[in-house]
Amino acid sequence: MKFTPQAHMKMARIVLRAVKAATETKKLRLETRSIGCAPSTSPMTRKPLPALLIFASMVALVVAFRFLAQ
């Protein structure tokens, strides 16, 4: 199959139209997602909190053991 310059330009226009349509659809999708998802204003202490609780409980156990062992 031989591409003539006219066929090449026609195919290029079709591809560019498809890319533009996909880009517009992607922009709309991202905009609708950003509206529904507001940034969180709560402090970021959720991940280290369980580790801190485990550490505090271990310290309490050691202190309680030493107090009861006397």
Phi, psi and omega in degrees: 000128184253130178269125172272161178302325180291318179294323179296315180295322179296315179295321179297319178297319179297316180295317180296321177296319180295319179294317180296318179296318179295322180294317179297319179296319180295319178299315179298318180297317180292323179294320180291328177290320183291332178291318183284339184247096178279148179293145182284139179255357180285150179293154184272064180247013184285322184286314181281351182299314178299323179295320179294320178294320178296316179298315181296321179292324178294319177297318179297321178295318180295315180296317180296321179296315181294323179293318182283337182281346181287000000 
